[in-house]
Amino acid sequence: MSTDSAPAVQEPDIPAAHAPPPGLLALFVAFARMSLAGFGGVLVFARHAIVDQHRWMTADEFNETFALCHFLPGPNIVNLSMVFGSRLRGIAGGVAAFTGLLLPPTLIMTVLAIVYARFGDVEVLRRILAGISCAAVGLLIAVVLRMMTPLLKRMDFVVIILMLGVFVAIGVLRLPLQAVLLVAIPVSIGVTYLMRRKVAA
C-alpha cells in the first residue's frame, strides 16, 4: 500500500431511503387492508402502513400530506388515498388507492345496514356499538399523539403554539372552522417560510 495514499474518509450517516413505489395492485391491496382493519377510523392504520410498515413516506411527509388533505373538502382519509396514490403512480395510482379504500367497507356496510335495519333495536347490539365508539376515540387520540412526535422532537415551539391556537379556537371557543382556517393557513405558511429562510441563511 502506498504511503502517500489518502486516508479513508468516513461516510456520513445517510437516512434510510424510501421503499420503491408500489404498483397499482399493491396500492389497491394496501388500502383495502387499511380499510378492513380500520375499526374506528382508517387514519391509525394508514399511518402505520405508509410510514412504519412499507416506508413509502417519512413521518414528516405523512403529516404534511395529511395536513393538505385536511384542508380539502371531503373526508380526510379519502383525500389522502387520492393524493398519496397520485403522488406515487399518477392518476391511476390515485384511483387504485381510492378504490381499495372504499370498495371493501362499502360492500360490508351494505350487508350490515340490512342486518341493522332488522335487528337495530336489540339492546345487546346498542351496547356493542357504544363500546366500539369508545375504542374509536382511543385510536384517534393515539394517532394524534404519534403524529405530534416529529414536531415535539424538533421542538418547533412556534408550530406547536399555532397548533394549540387552532385547537383552542375550534375546540374550546367554538369559532367557525372556515374563519379559523382563513387566518391559520396564511399565518402557518408565513411562519414556515420565515423559519426555513432563517435556517437557509
Buried (B, 14 or more C-beta within 10 A) or exposed (E): EEEEEEEEEEEEEEEEEEEEEBEBEBBBBBBBBBBBEBEBBBBBBBBBBBBEEBEBBBBEBBBEBBEEBEEEEEEBBBBBBBBBBBBBBEEEBBBBBBBBBBBBBEEEEEEEEEEBEEEEEEEEEEEEEEEEEEEBEEBBEEBEEBBEEBBEEEEBEEBBEBBEBBEEBBEEEEBEEEEBBEEBEEEBEEBBEEEEEEEEE
